[in-house]
Amino acid sequence: MRLQRVFALTKKEMKKTVREAAVLFMIFLFPIVFVFAFGASFGGVGGGQPVYQIGVVNMDQANPPQSSQLFITALSNTEILNIQAYADNQTAQNDLSQGKIQAVMIIPATFSQSLASYQAAPNAPSKWVNATISLYLDKGSVVATQAIPPIIQQVLAAFTNEISKRLQAQLICKRLH
């Protein structure tokens, strides 16, 4: 008997819901509006992959700074990063604070020296010159702060891996001659 009462109450409420246009809007159209509004606000409109603007300050002291230029070229070859070269850190930091770019990467003066020391003694870490690439991010862009560091790390890892392969190939050629 109680199940009949539940069905009767459910039927009554369904009729009441169908008769009121405002309730139907809230049930069906409002969630759809929310999906599109949040999708547009978080970059879901337009398909495509985002492109991040990265400022690069190359302070490499090598003459010519071939290693750092090769690294910048490797960064440029990614479709997700748009690299802009800066002559000094201050100009790059100003553009970062104004929102013109999402990150500033500073290649240190010892970058090429660090790679050369690794190439000269790949099995002797005590002879390596350490170089640290500084990365400053736009804290206003949550997506950029989460996406840019791993992208740069992947490019740097692939770059150093490529250098290691070249070094191994050179060592094999030397042994054969």
C-alpha positions in Angstrom: 0.0 0.0 0.0 2.8 2.4 0.8 4.4 1.9 -2.6 1.2 3.2 -4.3 1.4 6.3 -2.2 5.1 6.8 -3.3 4.1 6.4 -6.9 1.2 8.8 -6.6 3.3 11.4 -5.0 6.0 11.0 -7.6 3.4 11.3 -10.4 2.0 14.4 -8.8 5.4 16.1 -8.5 6.4 15.1 -12.1 3.2 16.7 -13.5 3.9 19.8 -11.4 7.5 20.0 -12.7 6.5 19.6 -16.4 3.9 22.4 -16.1 6.4 25.0 -14.8 8.8 26.4 -17.5 11.3 27.8 -14.9 11.8 24.5 -13.3 12.3 22.8 -16.7 14.9 25.5 -17.5 16.8 24.8 -14.2 16.7 21.1 -14.8 17.8 20.9 -18.4 19.1 24.1 -19.9 20.9 25.6 -16.9 23.5 22.7 -16.7 24.1 23.0 -20.4 24.7 26.8 -20.0 27.2 26.0 -17.1 29.1 23.5 -19.2 29.6 26.1 -22.0 30.4 28.9 -19.7 33.0 27.0 -17.7 34.4 25.5 -20.9 34.9 29.0 -22.4 36.4 30.4 -19.3 39.0 27.6 -19.0 40.0 27.6 -22.6 37.8 24.9 -23.9 36.5 26.9 -26.9 38.4 26.8 -30.1 39.9 23.3 -29.9 43.6 23.5 -30.5 46.5 23.3 -28.2 47.5 26.4 -26.2 50.8 28.1 -27.1 52.8 29.6 -24.2 54.9 32.7 -24.6 58.4 32.1 -23.1 61.0 34.8 -22.7 64.6 33.5 -22.9 67.6 35.4 -21.6 70.8 33.7 -22.9 73.7 34.7 -20.7 75.9 31.9 -22.0 79.5 33.1 -22.1 80.8 30.6 -24.6 82.1 32.0 -27.9 80.0 31.2 -29.9 77.2 30.1 -27.5 76.5 27.1 -29.7 75.1 24.7 -27.0 72.6 27.3 -25.6 71.5 28.2 -29.2 70.9 24.5 -29.9 68.8 24.3 -26.7 66.8 27.4 -27.7 66.3 25.9 -31.1 65.0 22.7 -29.5 62.6 24.7 -27.4 61.4 26.6 -30.5 60.8 23.3 -32.3 58.0 22.4 -29.8 54.7 23.6 -31.1 53.5 24.5 -27.7 56.2 27.1 -26.9 56.7 30.4 -28.6 60.2 31.6 -27.7 61.1 35.3 -27.5 64.8 36.2 -27.0 65.6 39.0 -24.5 68.9 40.7 -24.2 68.6 41.3 -20.4 66.8 39.9 -17.5 65.1 43.2 -16.5 63.3 43.6 -19.8 62.1 40.0 -19.6 60.9 40.3 -16.0 59.0 43.5 -16.9 57.2 41.7 -19.8 56.4 38.8 -17.4 54.9 41.2 -14.8 52.9 42.9 -17.5 51.5 39.6 -18.7 53.0 39.7 -22.2 54.8 36.3 -21.6 54.0 33.4 -19.2 57.5 32.6 -18.2 61.1 33.8 -18.3 63.9 31.3 -18.6 67.5 32.4 -17.9 70.2 30.3 -19.4 73.3 30.7 -17.2 76.7 31.9 -18.3 78.2 28.4 -17.7 75.6 26.5 -19.8 78.0 25.6 -22.7 80.9 25.0 -20.2 78.6 22.6 -18.3 77.8 20.6 -21.3 81.4 20.6 -22.5 82.6 19.4 -19.1 80.1 16.5 -19.3 81.2 15.7 -22.8 84.8 15.7 -21.7 84.3 13.4 -18.8 80.9 11.7 -18.9 81.8 9.2 -16.2 83.5 11.6 -13.8 80.8 13.8 -12.1 83.4 15.5 -10.0 84.8 17.2 -13.1 81.4 18.5 -14.3 80.6 22.2 -14.1 77.1 22.6 -12.8 74.7 25.1 -14.4 71.2 25.9 -13.3 68.6 27.2 -15.6 66.3 29.6 -13.8 62.6 29.7 -14.6 60.3 32.4 -13.5 56.5 31.8 -14.0 53.5 34.1 -14.2 51.7 33.2 -11.0 48.4 34.6 -12.4 48.1 31.8 -14.9 47.5 28.5 -13.0 47.5 26.5 -16.2 50.9 28.0 -17.4 52.5 27.3 -14.0 51.5 23.7 -14.2 52.3 23.1 -17.9 55.5 25.0 -18.7 58.0 23.4 -16.2 57.4 19.9 -17.4 57.6 20.9 -21.0 60.9 22.6 -20.5 62.2 19.6 -18.5 61.2 17.2 -21.3 63.0 19.4 -23.9 66.1 19.7 -21.7 66.1 15.9 -21.0 65.8 15.2 -24.8 68.5 17.7 -25.6 71.0 16.3 -23.1 70.1 12.8 -24.2 70.8 13.8 -27.8 74.2 15.2 -26.7 75.0 12.0 -24.9 74.2 10.0 -28.0 76.5 12.2 -30.1 79.2 11.9 -27.5 78.9 8.1 -27.5 79.0 8.1 -31.3 82.2 10.2 -31.3 83.8 7.9 -28.7 83.0 4.9 -30.9 84.5 6.6 -34.0 87.7 7.5 -32.1 88.1 3.8 -30.9 87.6 2.6 -34.5 90.3 4.9 -35.9 
